[in-house]
Amino acid sequence: MRLKKVSLTAAISLLAGLTTTVVGLSSNAWAGTAVPLSLPHYSHMLVDPAHQHLFFSSGVGNSTILVTDYDGVTVRTIDNEPGAIGLALSPDGGTVYSALYNGDAISAIDTTSLDEAHRYSTGAGSKPRSVAYTGGKVWFGYGGAAEGNIGSIDISSDPARVTLNTAGGWYSAPTLAADPSAPGTLLAADQDTSPPYLTRYDVSSGTPVVGVRRWLQDSSDVSDMQITPDGQDVVLATGAPYYHQVFKLSDLSADGTYPSTSYPNSVAIAPGGAVAAGSNASYDKDVYVYQAHQSSPINTYDFGSGGTLASSGLAWAPDESRLFAVTADVYGANPTLHVLSNPEATASALTLAGPATTVPTRQLSLTGSLTSTNPIPAGQQVKVTRVDSANPDGIALPDAVTDANGGFTVTDTPTTEGATTYRVSYVGDSKHLSANASYSVQVAKLASTMTLTAPAASTRTAQLTVTGTLANGPYTAGETVQLTKKDLAHSAGYSIGTATVGTGGSFTIHDTPAIGGNNTYTVSYPGDDIHKGSTASATVQVSRTASALTVTTNASTYSYGATATVTAHLGTTYNGRTVSIYAQPYGGTKTLVKTGTVDSHGNLVASYKLSRNTVFSAVFAGDYRYAPATATRTVYDRVKVAETLSGYYTSTYYGSTLYRVYHHTAKEQLNVAVTPNKAGQCAYYRVQQYYSGAWHTLTTSPCFALGSASTGAGSVSLSNSINGKFRMAAEYVHNSKDNTNVSTWGAWQYFTVRS
């Protein structure tokens, strides 16, 4: 798909000291009107000079022919013209012939009544696509793939006689061209094959006789072609090569090119011989207008975002005052008619140049020039308008007058700050197109950009020096800058006086800070008649004494859900005694536990319920003389190991200890649940027996993974354990990837076995 080119707008440099030219070319943007056509699809256009009408066909799959006046205003919509494509006008101007691809017919439309007067059938499946009138007959190219041929309609007979298969050998329906300047000559070219053939037929006998046949081996399919008004040449628009080709009618030998277009798709030749060459290239202009056999265009047009030039999308008004162009999307939909005025007038160009910036009340001079490929006499009037914030609609300035070289000067004294745009325009004449240009100047006071130099750090109660410079001097003697300082005692800042600015823009500040921490010096210059105001700041870190801060807890390891007592201790300070205690559980967010003033012993105590390993931090923000400090303490949290025995049949006590009683044939089972959820991690089980006055370990299990609910169970066979005293406990052991909690033993569960 070929994309539409978008014109670039000349950029305006805002760098001081440079001059920039903004050029207005009449050839850079089409001059005329654009009218959307009430047509679903565009195929071909034809000019009816007698009635000053334009005919537009809508192509395959559509059934409308639209008729407008030369301004694109709809005159009539002719319906029931199925697949109307090619159009041709009878020599007397009374009839428009249209090839009806979907109707297998040629229709004849009366140009006065705008009604279909006749319809000539061309046979089922003939699919006519192009039509031309010469030699007293209507000729049409028809046929689908591998069926291309040329037929004719003899309208002089009554009834009219349709003849098919008059000139075969075409892959599909060829495109046809004829012109009264070459009577009896019919041109045909491939429109679906590449490279195409171009054939000149002599039809003066009523039957096509091949005169010359040429294979255009360097070309692609033919989109459009037209015979020149002198009957000497034919101009072709083919997708390749990237120019419009010209061939002599006599022998179809090459007779020049119109070289400026890539992807040619349209051609229209004015009665006087001027050639409009069209293209749908994404990186070229859309239309080039040439004098006959000239290599440089008179004028060019770029529709920009207005659309892509449609194939066969050009036609001239008979008096050559207008050129009609149709744009559409890549599928031929959304067609728009562009009416281009004075297409043969030579392009004019205006330039305007000047400084990028100026100061209010100073006189400004801009230089310009008016040029064209067709020389313009001296003494031309150039209209000048100034647009600024005080005159958003523009205010007229005296006209500028061109000299012998087209040069002119614009002088003005702007008074309003902001962007000021000067617009110049030339109305043009019969030989020169109009042109416009604009140039923008930034009217503003000079920037007094301020730079400050200050030490990064200084000792409290010692004098420090801050120096500064204002840019774009000189400055008037006696001007001052305002000085403000912010410190820990004055968060909103307070005035510390003024400093005198030297004519070169420099100044010096001396100060002896009494308060430590950041001391920020802000300097403000109010501006004058020439300079804008400016402000700058510099921060000096003033020394403070180190603060003593610790944080302790009442234990280093806690049971799950236990509450830790956290104590922050602050040593000597000056005027700040507030401390904040924070807790950050492992993998969690740091949160504030407590903020407050320490007691007379320097302590702040807080409580925090633990569920995982936690880092406590104490923070002192500092004061006027003592620096901020932070201290941390890490504590550890166990999990909750809940245990129950199952499978026993009764219970008993030995002393004050509860024992579960099992039958020797049963299995003792210890059920364990770990909180928080530690699914997939290890639980170990240890069994001990009491004998010889002490507990002795019988076995320790390997790792048993906790289930998805963080539960597990360990069991012991009791067949050889009659009358024994036993106990069993589970231990959660955290793995290397989980540092949330520490390993934790559950409580001993006691049991005995009986026969």
Residue pairs with C-beta under 8 A, 6 or more apart in sequence:
1 330
2 263
2 280
2 281
2 282
2 308
2 330
3 282
4 282
4 303
4 304
4 305
4 307
4 308
5 281
5 282
5 283
5 284
5 302
5 304
6 304
6 305
7 28
7 29
7 302
7 304
10 21
10 22
10 23
11 20
12 20
12 22
12 356
12 439
12 440
13 20
13 356
14 356
14 357
14 442
15 356
16 355
16 356
16 357
17 355
17 356
18 355
18 356
19 353
19 354
19 355
19 356
20 353
20 354
20 356
20 439
21 351
21 352
21 353
21 439
22 351
22 352
22 353
22 437
22 438
22 439
22 440
23 349
23 350
23 351
23 437
24 349
24 350
24 351
24 424
24 435
24 436
24 437
24 438
25 347
25 348
25 349
25 435
26 299
26 347
26 348
26 349
26 428
26 433
26 434
26 435
27 285
27 299
27 300
27 301
27 347
27 433
28 302
29 301
29 302
29 304
30 286
30 287
30 301
30 302
30 303
30 306
30 325
30 338
30 340
31 340
31 341
31 342
31 433
31 434
32 322
32 338
32 339
32 340
32 341
33 71
33 72
33 338
33 339
34 306
34 336
34 337
34 338
34 339
35 68
35 71
35 72
35 73
35 336
35 337
35 338
35 339
36 334
36 335
36 336
36 337
37 56
37 66
37 68
37 72
37 326
37 335
37 336
37 337
38 66
38 74
38 77
39 56
39 58
39 64
39 66
39 335
40 58
40 62
40 64
40 333
41 58
41 59
41 61
41 62
41 328
41 331
41 332
41 333
41 335
42 56
42 57
42 58
42 59
42 310
42 313
42 326
42 328
42 332
42 333
42 335
43 56
43 57
43 58
43 59
43 60
43 84
43 85
43 86
43 312
43 332
44 56
44 57
44 85
44 86
44 87
44 312
45 54
45 55
45 56
45 57
45 87
45 312
45 313
45 314
45 315
45 324
45 326
46 54
46 55
46 87
46 88
46 89
46 96
46 315
47 53
47 54
47 55
47 89
47 315
47 316
47 317
47 318
47 324
48 54
48 55
48 89
48 93
48 96
48 111
49 93
49 317
49 318
50 93
50 111
51 111
51 112
52 69
52 70
53 67
53 68
53 69
53 70
53 75
53 111
54 67
54 68
54 69
54 70
54 72
54 315
54 324
54 337
55 65
55 66
55 67
55 87
55 96
55 109
56 65
56 66
56 67
56 68
56 326
56 335
56 337
57 65
57 81
57 84
57 85
57 86
57 87
57 98
58 64
58 65
58 66
58 81
58 84
59 83
59 84
59 85
59 101
59 332
60 83
60 85
60 101
60 102
61 83
61 102
62 83
62 84
63 79
63 80
63 81
63 82
63 83
63 84
63 102
64 77
64 78
64 79
64 81
64 84
65 77
65 78
65 81
65 84
65 98
65 109
66 74
66 76
66 77
66 78
67 74
67 75
67 76
67 77
67 78
67 114
68 74
68 75
68 337
69 75
70 317
70 322
70 324
70 339
71 339
72 337
72 339
75 114
76 114
78 109
78 114
78 115
78 116
80 116
81 98
81 100
81 103
81 107
81 116
82 100
82 101
82 102
82 103
83 100
83 101
83 102
83 103
83 127
84 98
84 99
84 100
84 101
84 107
85 98
85 99
85 100
85 101
85 128
85 129
85 130
86 98
86 99
86 128
86 129
86 130
86 131
86 140
86 141
86 175
86 176
87 96
87 97
87 98
87 99
87 131
88 96
88 97
88 131
88 132
88 133
88 138
88 178
89 95
89 96
89 97
89 111
89 133
90 96
90 97
90 133
91 133
91 180
93 111
94 110
94 111
94 112
95 108
95 109
95 110
95 111
95 117
96 108
96 109
96 111
97 106
97 107
97 108
97 109
97 131
97 133
97 138
98 106
98 107
98 109
98 131
99 106
99 128
99 129
99 130
99 131
99 140
99 141
99 142
100 106
100 107
100 119
100 128
101 127
101 128
101 129
102 127
103 119
104 121
104 122
104 123
104 124
104 125
104 126
104 127
104 128
105 119
105 120
105 121
105 122
105 128
106 119
106 120
106 122
106 128
106 131
106 138
106 140
106 153
107 116
107 118
107 119
107 120
108 116
108 117
108 118
108 119
108 120
108 155
109 115
109 116
109 117
110 116
110 117
118 160
120 138
120 153
120 160
120 162
121 162
122 128
122 140
122 142
122 151
122 162
122 164
123 162
123 164
125 144
126 142
126 143
126 151
126 164
127 142
127 143
127 144
127 173
128 140
128 141
128 142
128 151
128 173
129 140
129 141
129 142
129 173
129 175
129 191
130 140
130 141
130 173
130 174
130 175
130 176
130 191
131 138
131 139
131 140
131 141
131 176
132 138
132 139
132 140
132 176
132 177
132 178
132 186
133 139
133 178
134 178
134 179
134 180
134 182
134 183
134 184
134 185
134 186
134 203
135 183
135 184
135 186
135 203
135 204
135 206
136 154
136 156
136 206
137 152
137 153
137 154
137 155
137 203
137 206
138 152
138 153
138 155
139 150
139 151
139 152
139 153
139 176
139 178
139 186
139 203
139 208
140 150
140 151
140 152
140 153
140 176
141 148
141 149
141 150
141 170
141 173
141 174
141 175
141 176
141 188
142 148
142 149
142 150
142 151
142 164
142 173
143 149
143 170
143 172
143 173
144 172
144 173
145 171
145 172
145 192
146 171
146 172
147 172
148 168
148 169
148 170
148 171
148 172
148 173
148 174
149 164
149 165
149 166
149 167
149 168
149 170
149 173
150 166
150 167
150 168
150 170
150 174
150 176
150 186
150 188
150 201
150 208
151 162
151 163
151 164
151 165
151 166
152 162
152 163
152 166
152 203
152 206
153 160
153 161
153 162
153 163
154 160
154 161
154 163
154 206
166 207
166 208
167 188
167 199
167 201
167 208
167 210
170 188
170 190
170 197
171 190
171 192
171 193
172 190
172 191
172 192
172 193
173 191
173 192
174 188
174 189
174 190
174 191
174 199
175 188
175 189
175 190
175 191
175 222
175 224
175 225
176 186
176 187
176 188
177 186
177 187
177 188
177 189
177 225
177 226
177 227
177 234
178 185
178 186
178 187
178 227
179 185
179 226
179 227
179 228
179 229
179 231
181 227
181 228
181 229
181 230
181 231
182 227
182 231
182 249
183 204
184 202
184 203
184 204
185 200
185 201
185 202
185 203
185 211
185 227
185 231
185 249
186 200
186 201
186 202
186 203
186 208
187 198
187 199
187 200
187 201
187 225
187 227
187 234
187 249
188 198
188 199
188 201
189 196
189 197
189 198
189 199
189 222
189 225
189 236
190 196
190 197
190 221
190 222
191 221
191 222
191 223
192 221
193 221
194 219
194 220
194 221
194 239
194 240
195 215
195 216
195 217
195 218
195 219
195 220
196 216
196 219
196 220
196 221
196 222
196 238
197 213
197 214
197 215
197 216
198 213
198 214
198 216
198 222
198 234
198 236
198 247
198 252
199 210
199 211
199 212
199 213
199 214
200 210
200 211
200 212
200 213
200 249
200 252
201 208
201 209
201 210
201 211
202 208
202 209
202 211
203 209
212 250
212 251
212 252
213 252
214 247
214 252
216 236
216 238
216 245
218 240
218 241
219 236
219 238
219 240
219 241
219 245
220 238
220 239
220 240
221 238
221 239
222 236
222 237
222 238
223 237
223 238
223 239
223 264
223 265
223 266
223 311
223 312
224 236
224 237
224 264
224 265
224 266
224 267
224 278
224 311
224 312
224 314
225 234
225 235
225 236
225 237
225 267
226 234
226 235
226 267
226 268
226 269
227 233
227 234
227 249
227 269
228 234
228 235
228 269
228 273
228 292
229 269
229 270
229 271
229 272
229 273
230 273
231 249
232 248
232 249
232 250
232 255
233 246
233 247
233 248
233 249
233 255
234 246
234 247
234 249
234 252
235 244
235 245
235 246
235 258
235 267
235 269
235 275
235 277
236 244
236 245
236 246
236 247
236 264
236 267
237 244
237 264
237 265
237 266
237 267
237 277
237 278
238 245
238 264
239 263
239 264
239 265
240 263
242 261
242 262
242 263
242 264
242 281
243 257
243 258
243 259
243 260
243 261
243 264
244 257
244 258
244 261
244 264
244 267
244 275
244 277
245 254
245 257
246 254
246 255
246 256
246 257
246 258
246 293
247 253
247 254
247 255
248 254
248 255
256 293
257 295
258 275
258 277
258 288
258 290
258 295
259 295
260 277
260 284
260 285
260 288
260 297
260 300
261 277
261 278
261 279
261 281
261 284
261 285
261 288
262 279
262 281
262 283
262 284
263 279
263 280
263 281
263 284
264 277
264 278
264 279
265 278
265 279
265 280
265 309
265 310
265 311
265 312
265 313
266 276
266 277
266 278
266 279
266 309
266 310
266 311
266 312
266 313
266 314
267 275
267 276
267 277
267 278
267 314
268 275
268 276
268 278
268 314
268 315
268 316
268 323
269 275
269 276
269 316
270 276
270 316
270 320
270 344
271 316
271 318
271 320
272 320
273 291
273 292
274 289
274 290
274 291
274 292
274 298
274 316
274 320
274 343
274 344
275 289
275 290
275 291
275 292
276 287
276 288
276 289
276 314
276 316
276 323
276 325
276 343
277 287
277 288
277 289
277 290
278 286
278 287
278 288
278 309
278 313
278 314
278 325
279 285
279 286
279 287
279 288
279 309
280 286
280 308
280 309
280 310
280 311
285 300
285 301
285 302
286 301
286 302
286 303
286 308
286 309
286 325
286 327
287 300
287 301
287 309
287 314
287 323
287 325
287 340
288 297
288 299
288 300
289 297
289 298
289 299
289 300
289 301
289 323
289 343
289 344
290 296
290 297
290 298
291 298
291 344
296 373
298 343
298 344
298 345
298 346
298 347
298 373
299 343
299 344
299 345
299 346
299 347
299 433
300 347
301 325
301 338
301 340
303 309
303 325
303 327
303 338
306 327
306 336
306 338
307 327
307 328
307 329
307 334
307 336
308 327
308 328
308 329
308 330
309 325
309 326
309 327
310 326
310 327
310 328
310 332
310 335
311 332
313 325
313 326
313 327
313 328
314 323
314 324
314 325
314 326
315 323
315 324
316 322
316 323
316 324
316 343
317 323
317 324
320 343
320 344
321 341
321 342
322 339
322 340
322 341
322 343
323 339
323 340
323 343
324 337
324 338
324 339
324 340
325 337
325 338
325 340
326 335
326 336
326 337
326 338
327 335
327 336
327 338
328 334
328 335
328 336
342 428
342 430
342 433
345 428
345 430
345 431
345 432
345 433
346 372
346 373
346 374
346 431
346 432
346 433
347 372
347 373
347 432
347 433
347 435
348 370
348 371
348 372
348 376
348 426
348 428
348 432
348 433
348 434
348 435
349 370
349 371
349 372
349 435
350 368
350 369
350 370
350 382
350 424
350 425
350 426
350 435
350 436
350 437
351 368
351 369
351 371
351 437
352 366
352 367
352 368
352 410
352 422
352 424
352 437
352 438
352 439
353 366
353 367
353 368
353 439
354 364
354 365
354 366
354 367
354 422
354 439
354 441
355 364
355 441
356 441
356 442
357 441
357 442
357 443
357 444
358 364
358 414
358 441
358 442
358 443
359 443
359 444
359 445
359 446
359 530
360 414
360 415
360 416
360 417
360 443
360 444
360 445
361 413
361 415
362 413
363 411
363 412
363 413
364 411
364 412
364 413
364 414
364 441
365 409
365 410
365 411
366 409
366 410
366 411
366 412
366 422
366 439
367 407
367 408
367 409
367 410
368 382
368 400
368 407
368 408
368 409
368 410
368 424
368 437
369 402
369 405
369 406
369 407
369 408
370 376
370 380
370 382
370 402
370 406
370 408
370 426
370 435
371 406
372 432
374 431
374 432
376 402
376 406
376 432
378 402
378 403
378 404
378 406
379 401
379 402
380 401
380 402
380 406
380 426
381 399
381 400
381 401
382 399
382 400
382 401
382 402
382 408
382 424
382 425
382 426
383 396
383 399
383 424
383 425
383 426
383 427
384 396
384 397
384 398
384 399
384 400
384 410
384 422
384 423
384 424
385 394
385 395
385 396
385 397
385 422
385 423
385 424
385 425
386 394
386 395
386 397
386 412
386 414
386 420
386 421
386 422
386 423
387 393
387 394
387 395
387 420
387 421
387 422
387 423
388 414
388 416
388 418
388 419
388 420
388 421
388 443
389 416
389 417
389 418
389 419
390 415
390 416
391 416
394 423
397 410
397 412
397 422
400 408
400 409
400 410
400 424
401 408
402 408
410 422
410 424
412 422
414 420
414 441
414 443
416 443
417 443
417 444
417 445
418 442
418 443
418 444
419 440
419 441
419 442
419 443
420 440
420 441
420 442
420 443
421 438
421 439
421 440
421 441
422 438
422 439
422 440
422 441
423 436
423 437
423 438
424 436
424 437
424 438
425 434
425 435
425 436
425 437
426 432
426 434
426 435
426 436
427 434
428 434
428 435
444 532
445 527
445 529
445 530
445 531
445 532
446 472
446 530
446 531
446 532
447 471
447 472
447 531
447 532
447 534
448 470
448 471
448 472
448 505
448 525
448 527
448 531
448 532
448 533
448 534
449 470
449 471
449 472
449 534
450 468
450 469
450 470
450 471
450 523
450 525
450 534
450 535
450 536
451 468
451 469
451 471
451 536
452 466
452 467
452 468
452 521
452 523
452 536
452 537
452 538
453 466
453 467
453 468
453 538
454 464
454 465
454 466
454 467
454 521
454 538
454 539
454 540
455 464
455 465
455 540
456 540
456 541
457 540
457 541
457 542
457 543
458 464
458 513
458 519
458 540
458 541
458 542
458 543
459 542
459 543
460 513
460 514
460 515
460 516
460 542
460 543
460 544
460 625
461 512
461 513
461 514
462 512
463 510
463 511
463 512
464 510
464 511
464 512
464 513
464 540
465 508
465 509
465 510
466 508
466 509
466 511
466 521
466 523
466 538
466 540
467 506
467 507
467 508
467 509
468 481
468 499
468 506
468 507
468 508
468 509
468 523
468 536
469 504
469 505
469 506
469 507
470 481
470 501
470 505
470 506
470 507
470 525
470 531
470 534
471 505
472 505
472 531
473 503
473 504
473 505
474 503
474 504
474 505
475 501
475 502
475 503
475 504
475 505
475 528
475 531
476 503
476 528
477 503
478 500
479 500
479 501
479 525
479 528
480 498
480 499
480 500
480 501
481 498
481 499
481 501
481 507
481 523
481 524
481 525
482 495
482 498
482 523
482 524
482 525
482 526
483 495
483 496
483 497
483 498
483 499
483 509
483 521
483 522
483 523
484 493
484 494
484 495
484 496
484 521
484 522
484 523
484 524
485 493
485 494
485 496
485 511
485 519
485 520
485 521
485 522
486 492
486 493
486 494
486 518
486 519
486 520
486 522
487 513
487 515
487 517
487 518
487 519
487 520
487 542
488 515
488 516
488 517
488 518
488 622
488 623
488 624
489 515
489 624
493 520
493 522
496 509
496 511
499 507
499 508
499 509
499 523
500 507
501 507
501 525
507 523
509 521
509 523
511 519
511 521
513 519
513 540
513 542
514 624
515 542
515 624
515 625
516 542
516 543
516 544
516 622
516 624
516 625
516 626
516 627
517 541
517 542
517 544
517 622
517 624
518 539
518 540
518 541
518 542
519 539
519 540
519 541
519 542
520 537
520 538
520 539
520 540
521 537
521 538
521 539
521 540
522 535
522 536
522 537
523 535
523 536
523 537
524 533
524 534
524 535
525 531
525 533
525 534
525 535
526 533
527 533
527 534
544 622
544 623
544 624
544 625
544 626
544 627
545 625
545 626
545 627
546 626
546 627
546 629
547 570
547 571
547 573
547 620
547 622
547 626
547 627
547 628
547 629
548 570
548 571
548 572
548 629
549 568
549 569
549 570
549 571
549 579
549 618
549 620
549 629
549 630
549 631
550 568
550 569
550 618
550 631
551 566
551 567
551 568
551 569
551 581
551 616
551 617
551 618
551 631
551 632
551 633
552 566
552 567
552 569
552 633
553 564
553 565
553 566
553 567
553 616
553 633
553 635
554 564
554 565
554 567
555 564
555 635
556 635
556 636
557 635
557 636
557 637
557 638
557 742
558 564
558 610
558 635
558 636
558 637
558 638
559 637
559 638
559 640
560 610
560 611
560 637
560 638
560 639
560 640
560 675
560 676
560 741
560 744
561 609
561 610
561 611
561 640
562 609
562 610
562 637
563 607
563 608
563 609
563 610
564 607
564 608
564 609
564 610
564 614
564 616
564 635
565 605
565 606
565 607
566 581
566 583
566 593
566 605
566 606
566 607
566 608
566 616
566 633
567 603
567 604
567 605
568 579
568 581
568 598
568 603
568 604
568 605
568 606
568 618
568 631
569 598
569 601
569 602
569 603
570 577
570 579
570 598
570 602
570 603
570 604
570 620
571 602
572 626
573 620
573 623
573 625
573 626
574 623
574 624
574 625
574 626
575 623
575 624
575 625
576 620
576 621
576 622
576 623
576 624
576 626
577 597
577 598
578 595
578 596
578 597
578 598
578 620
578 621
579 595
579 596
579 597
579 598
579 604
579 618
579 619
579 620
580 592
580 594
580 595
580 618
580 619
580 621
581 592
581 593
581 594
581 595
581 604
581 606
581 616
581 617
581 618
581 619
582 590
582 591
582 592
582 593
582 616
582 617
582 618
582 619
583 590
583 591
583 593
583 608
583 614
583 615
583 616
584 590
584 591
584 614
584 615
584 617
585 610
585 611
585 612
585 613
585 614
585 740
586 612
586 613
586 614
586 615
586 739
586 740
587 612
587 740
588 612
590 617
593 606
593 608
593 616
594 604
594 606
596 604
597 604
598 604
604 618
608 614
608 616
610 635
610 637
611 637
611 676
612 637
612 676
612 740
612 741
613 634
613 635
613 636
613 637
613 739
613 740
613 741
613 742
614 634
614 635
614 637
615 632
615 633
615 634
616 632
616 633
616 634
616 635
617 630
617 631
617 632
617 633
618 630
618 631
618 632
619 628
619 629
619 630
620 626
620 628
620 629
620 630
621 628
622 628
622 629
636 741
636 742
637 741
637 742
638 741
638 742
638 743
638 744
639 674
639 675
639 676
639 678
639 732
639 741
639 744
640 674
640 675
640 744
641 672
641 673
641 674
641 730
641 731
641 732
641 744
641 745
641 746
641 747
642 672
642 673
642 674
642 675
642 746
643 670
643 671
643 672
643 729
643 730
643 746
643 747
643 749
644 670
644 671
644 749
645 660
645 668
645 669
645 670
645 671
645 728
645 749
645 751
646 669
646 671
647 662
647 666
647 667
647 668
647 669
647 715
648 660
648 661
648 662
648 666
648 668
648 751
649 661
649 662
649 663
649 666
650 660
650 661
651 658
651 659
651 660
651 661
652 658
652 659
652 661
652 752
653 659
654 725
654 750
654 752
657 750
658 750
659 725
659 750
659 751
659 752
660 668
660 749
660 750
660 751
660 752
661 751
661 752
661 753
661 754
662 668
662 718
662 751
662 752
662 753
662 754
663 718
663 753
663 754
663 755
664 718
664 719
664 720
664 721
664 722
664 753
664 754
664 755
665 718
665 719
666 718
667 715
667 716
667 717
667 718
668 715
668 716
668 718
668 726
668 728
668 751
669 713
669 714
669 715
670 685
670 713
670 714
670 715
670 728
670 729
670 730
670 749
671 711
671 712
671 713
672 683
672 711
672 712
672 713
672 714
672 730
672 746
673 709
673 710
673 711
674 681
674 683
674 706
674 710
674 711
674 712
674 732
675 710
676 710
676 740
676 741
677 709
677 710
678 706
678 710
678 732
678 734
678 738
678 741
679 706
679 707
679 708
679 709
679 710
680 705
680 706
681 705
681 706
681 732
681 733
681 734
681 735
681 738
682 703
682 704
682 705
682 706
682 732
682 733
682 735
683 703
683 704
683 705
683 706
683 712
683 714
683 730
683 731
683 732
683 733
684 700
684 701
684 702
684 703
684 704
684 730
684 731
684 733
685 700
685 701
685 704
685 714
685 728
685 729
685 730
685 731
686 697
686 699
686 700
686 701
686 728
686 729
686 730
686 731
687 697
687 698
687 699
687 700
687 716
687 726
687 727
687 728
688 695
688 696
688 697
688 698
688 726
688 727
688 728
688 748
689 695
689 696
689 698
689 724
689 725
689 726
690 696
690 724
690 725
690 726
690 727
691 724
691 725
695 727
698 726
701 714
703 733
704 712
704 714
705 712
706 712
706 732
712 730
714 728
714 730
716 726
716 728
718 753
721 753
722 753
722 754
722 755
723 752
723 753
723 754
724 752
724 753
725 750
725 752
726 750
726 751
726 752
726 753
727 748
727 749
727 750
727 751
728 748
728 749
728 751
729 745
729 746
729 747
729 748
729 749
730 745
730 746
731 743
731 744
731 745
731 746
732 741
732 743
732 744
732 746
733 743
734 740
734 741
734 742
734 743
